[in-house]
Amino acid sequence: MSTTVRRRTGAPYLFLAPALVLFGLFLAAPIVYAGYLSLRRVRVSGLGLGSGSRTEIWAGLENYTRSLTDPEFLPSVLRVGAYGLIVVPCMLGLALILALLLDAGRTRVGTFARTAIFLPYAVPAVIASLLWGFLYLPRVSPIVDVLDRVGITAPDALSSSWVLYAVANIAIWGGTGFNMIVLYTALRAIPTELFEAARIDGAGDIQIALRVKIPIIAPSLVMTTLFSLIATLQVFAEPMTLRPLSNTISTTWTPLMKVYRDAFVRNDIYAAAATSVIIALATFVISYGFLKLVGSRAFSQEN
Amino acid sequence: MKKIPLLAGALVAALLMTSACSSGDDSDSTADPNEKVALTYWSWAPNMDKVVAAWNAAHPNIQVTVNKQDGGDPAVAKLLTAIKAGSGAPDIMQAEYQKIPTLVSADALADIAKEAGDLKAKFPEGAWAAVTLGSEAVYGVPQDSGPMMFYYRSDVFDKLKIKAPATWDEYADAARTIHKADAKQYLGTFSSNDPGWFAGLSQQAGASWWGVNGDSWSVAIDDATTQKVAGYWGGLVQEGVIDNKPMYTPEWNAALNDGTQVGWLSAVWGPGVLEGNAASTKGKWKVAQLPQWDAAAPATGNWGGSATSVTSQSKHKAQAAEFVKWLNSDPAAIKLLAGTANVYPASVDSAAALTEPPAFFSNQPDFYAVAAEASKITKPFTYGPNVNVAYSSYNDAFGKAAESKKAAEFAGALATMQQATLDDLKNTGFKVAG
């Protein structure tokens, strides 16, 4: 009797164990370690040459103050903010329009178009950035060549006034397909009776889209927006790949690039850990804030 | 489940360690000559495995395996991570000269002064100073050096009836003439992507960005000498006769190949790059000494070049040092380095191994005579323990300056570099003078 009871109480934990162990080893432990590192620093004595001249000591919140007061930190945050203001609305707007068009058509052309629009999502960001990098550099860009032939001088995409758009363009190109598929799938799940009812009431395609479809897929829109916001805060691969091609992308162009530079170029993992913690907290606050802001409205549709 | 192989691995490693320590202890220096050891060697030089094959054939007891690396920066990042982790570092490591202070400061390199013996006379003074950091210790053996030289398109120069510039004033004039004759053509570019290139040009002018006074470091990036160099380039960029786009981009490669860039201030390894990027211009390039600040006292700087070091994690220091010595000073090895790995050996005996010019410069039989001369007039330069910080600051500060095309910004960029480098040293706790 007692053994079966014990087995019954133990069983859930047994099933949970693999997930908990993996979570602990590969998520919780690194986060705790990063938190620990962010409070440490290295102290060098004298010339710092030879063994034993380096010791690790407690640093308190020094890494955090250094990170936050770094003159490059705030500009990189603002830059990512501006980048997000371009990417999120453009990408989701485009994805929504394309999803609605595909849903309205439902033809064989639609199947092809859907795959074609989705395909860039399968291209890794680094490869996409290299591809676009070639298209941006005037001497190797076929786009510039074509524009030149019809008498238009293309602006230098990587000059300081255009570089933000150039990077945003890569993200939009790569991300629209995924968001379009998510929204399209949500649209397909809507029962057709609703459209028929609307049509009988005299609604046109545009009105059906605005008054029936969009409100119903609002939860999906919230989710894609949230994912896009998080991706924006973590923008890294595109500017990192384009950096050596231009003068205009610095090594601290985005906060994550600063983390990379501190950790792997300056060998200062302590400052990098502190900045990572700040970014993680900011991501949490923004995601949570966004959900609070729209959550009640978006999900009330479901009840 | 995962624990069992891990534990077994740890046991094996522990056994290996104890056996290694008992037989190859540094202190008694009586390593068993018949002990078989396997060494790993991180290098990014092409065909290094073929050079090493010659060693392996002659030394059955010391087998070296080459682990090809992507390049100097990623290899150092990996090594520092391995050192911090306490395991995973190779026995032998190719290390660029400017990285050695950083690596020594991270306790990544072993001092092989005892094993190296009397190698000093076999290398130019500058290269030897780079591996000893001016101390009694020896942190590696110089492998290759990169004395800077000036490459130019002789066909373009002939057409415009200009000679290879002997001074920087003549270089500026040539740049103006070329850009005036064809507004699309440039004699060169100021690259914000290549701090090593700018450091070499400053070295030529007589700068030395770091210095050691007793037990404190000094930083002299923003000194009068480097300001002269930065001001010169800022002036040319502002005037618009020199391009402001970085090197090593698809754009720059295409420009070399289609004759838009008709000159390149580079180093002895330049032919390999030109061959890869501008194959269609073969036979049109020539090489000369760098233009001079003072024609009466010719000088040059270094761009690139590396040493071979034994890491502090190696359990077979003596054997590793023996290999490193052979690789960089044995005449047969030097011949292989020059001929197979395509590097310019640092050894003073390298002239014997370099009689034929590189294939891309078959039109210039005296290529290596020019290189040997450049190697002789290379000025000394001291690297500090935070070259990485100074160099990444160069990327950002000079990127901004080059984009603005204003000479004043170039001087400001130097001040930014100086500040970032000093702040970092002080922050880490190095003693800093001044």
Boltz contact constraints between the chains, C-beta under 6 A:
constraints:
  - contact:
      token1: [A, 43]
      token2: [B, 429]
      max_distance: 6.0
  - contact:
      token1: [A, 44]
      token2: [B, 428]
      max_distance: 6.0
  - contact:
      token1: [A, 44]
      token2: [B, 429]
      max_distance: 6.0
  - contact:
      token1: [A, 44]
      token2: [B, 430]
      max_distance: 6.0
  - contact:
      token1: [A, 46]
      token2: [B, 215]
      max_distance: 6.0
  - contact:
      token1: [A, 46]
      token2: [B, 431]
      max_distance: 6.0
  - contact:
      token1: [A, 47]
      token2: [B, 215]
      max_distance: 6.0
  - contact:
      token1: [A, 48]
      token2: [B, 105]
      max_distance: 6.0
  - contact:
      token1: [A, 48]
      token2: [B, 385]
      max_distance: 6.0
  - contact:
      token1: [A, 48]
      token2: [B, 430]
      max_distance: 6.0
  - contact:
      token1: [A, 49]
      token2: [B, 104]
      max_distance: 6.0
  - contact:
      token1: [A, 49]
      token2: [B, 105]
      max_distance: 6.0
  - contact:
      token1: [A, 51]
      token2: [B, 107]
      max_distance: 6.0
  - contact:
      token1: [A, 134]
      token2: [B, 250]
      max_distance: 6.0
  - contact:
      token1: [A, 137]
      token2: [B, 250]
      max_distance: 6.0
  - contact:
      token1: [A, 137]
      token2: [B, 251]
      max_distance: 6.0
  - contact:
      token1: [A, 139]
      token2: [B, 251]
      max_distance: 6.0
  - contact:
      token1: [A, 139]
      token2: [B, 254]
      max_distance: 6.0
  - contact:
      token1: [A, 140]
      token2: [B, 250]
      max_distance: 6.0
  - contact:
      token1: [A, 140]
      token2: [B, 254]
      max_distance: 6.0
  - contact:
      token1: [A, 160]
      token2: [B, 403]
      max_distance: 6.0
  - contact:
      token1: [A, 244]
      token2: [B, 193]
      max_distance: 6.0
  - contact:
      token1: [A, 245]
      token2: [B, 249]
      max_distance: 6.0
  - contact:
      token1: [A, 247]
      token2: [B, 192]
      max_distance: 6.0
  - contact:
      token1: [A, 247]
      token2: [B, 399]
      max_distance: 6.0
  - contact:
      token1: [A, 247]
      token2: [B, 402]
      max_distance: 6.0
  - contact:
      token1: [A, 247]
      token2: [B, 403]
      max_distance: 6.0
  - contact:
      token1: [A, 248]
      token2: [B, 403]
      max_distance: 6.0
  - contact:
      token1: [A, 250]
      token2: [B, 396]
      max_distance: 6.0
  - contact:
      token1: [A, 251]
      token2: [B, 392]
      max_distance: 6.0
  - contact:
      token1: [A, 251]
      token2: [B, 395]
      max_distance: 6.0
  - contact:
      token1: [A, 251]
      token2: [B, 396]
      max_distance: 6.0
  - contact:
      token1: [A, 261]
      token2: [B, 392]
      max_distance: 6.0
  - contact:
      token1: [A, 264]
      token2: [B, 77]
      max_distance: 6.0
  - contact:
      token1: [A, 265]
      token2: [B, 388]
      max_distance: 6.0
  - contact:
      token1: [A, 265]
      token2: [B, 392]
      max_distance: 6.0
  - contact:
      token1: [A, 266]
      token2: [B, 388]
      max_distance: 6.0
  - contact:
      token1: [A, 266]
      token2: [B, 389]
      max_distance: 6.0
  - contact:
      token1: [A, 267]
      token2: [B, 80]
      max_distance: 6.0
